[in-house]
Amino acid sequence: MPETPQESVSRRKTRQGIVTSDSRDRTITVRIDTSRRHPIYGKTVRQSTKLHAHDEENTAGIGDVVRVIESRPLSKQKRWRLVEIIEKAR
């Protein structure tokens, strides 16, 4: 039974983070911050991950809040693409 376009669900992961570097051509580095409760002690534990994302128009700058989506490997490190800039840095 083929899916109609309305029923198709994207299985790609999306993440929201802050741009920490935009010095490379068409590439940004995004820091993803997560916080969760420690399973035993109950203390909130903060963790961050850095992703390299493809920015085709070089529109994102340092400090911008952006949304990225998982994609095919674009280079050795890039596996994410910029979807939108949620908030520009002041």
N, C-alpha and C positions, 0 to 999 in steps of 0.2 A: 504494500500500500504506500504509494509515494506521498511525501509530505507537501502540503501547500506552503507558499511563502509565509503565510501568517502563522503556521504551526511550527516552522523551523526554529529551533532554539540554538543559540550560539553556545558552543562548549568551550570557547576560548576564555581564559582567565583575564580579568581586568583588575588593575591595581591603581590606587591613587597615591601620589607622593609629591615630594618637593624636589625641584631641579637643583642639583648641587654643582653641576659643571655643564657648560655649553661650548667649550673651547674647540672641540673637534667639529669638522664639517659634517653637517646633517646627522649628528649624534649628540644625545644628551645623556647625562648620568642622573638617575632619579633615586632618591632615598625613600624607601618604604618603611614607615614606622608602624610597629604593632605593639600592643600591650595586652597582656592576659594575666589571669590569676595563676599563681603557682599552685599546682595540684595538692601539695601537702601543707605548705606554710600559709597559703592564702594571700601572700604579698603580691602586689601588682609588679610584674616583670616586664620591662620595656626591651624591645629588640628592634634592630633596624637592618635592612637589606639594601644593597645597591644593585640597580639594574641599568643596563645600557639600552637605550631606546633610539629608534630611527625617527628623526625629525626632518621630513622632506624639505620644508621651506625655511628651516632655521628660525622659527618663530618664537620658540621658548627661550626664556632667559633664566639666569640664576635667581632662585627664590620663588619662581612661579609654582603654583600648585597645578599638577597635570594629571590626566588619566591616560594610562597606557594599556594596550591590549597585546596578548600573546600572539606571535606570528611565526612564520617559518624562519629558520636561521638566515640572517642577513649578512652576518660576518662571523668571525670566531667568537665574539662575545655578545653580539646583538641578537636577541630573540624577542624583542618587544618593539611595538610601534606606537608613536604618539597619536592619541585619538582626539583629545581636546585640551585646551588650556582652561582650567576652571577659574583660576584667579591669578592675575598678573601681580608681580612683586611691586611694592611701593618704593 
